[in-house]
C-alpha cells in the first residue's frame, strides 16, 4: 500500500512538472490537426518535396520536421500546413513546429531524388 501511494505521488509530481503526461497548456490546445497560417510558395515547394520522401504524393509529410525528417511522425501530433498534413513525433516537436512552421520547413534540406537509387 505504501509503495502504491509513493507511485501515485511521484506520478502527480511528474504530471505537474510536465513529464509523463500532458501539461495544462496542451490540454487547452486545439485538436491534434492544428491549422497554421497559409504557407508561402517556397514553403509549399519544400512541403511537396518532403511529401514525396516516402515515394507517395499524398499531401502527408510522414517524417517529423522537429527531428529534421529523420524520425517517423505520428498522426496524433499532426499539424495542417496549407493542403499538407505534417506528422510530428511528439507533443514537444509539434509545439516547436507550430510556433514557426515556415522556419522549420525551410531549415530542413530535402534531397530532390526520391528514386531510392544511389548515383
ABEGO torsion letter per residue (X at the ends): XAAAAAAAAAAAAAAAAGBGBBBAAAAABBBABBBBBBBBAAAAAAAAAAAAAAGBBAGBBABBAAAGGABBBBAAABBBBEABBBBBABAAAAAAAAABAAAAAAABBBBABAAGBBX
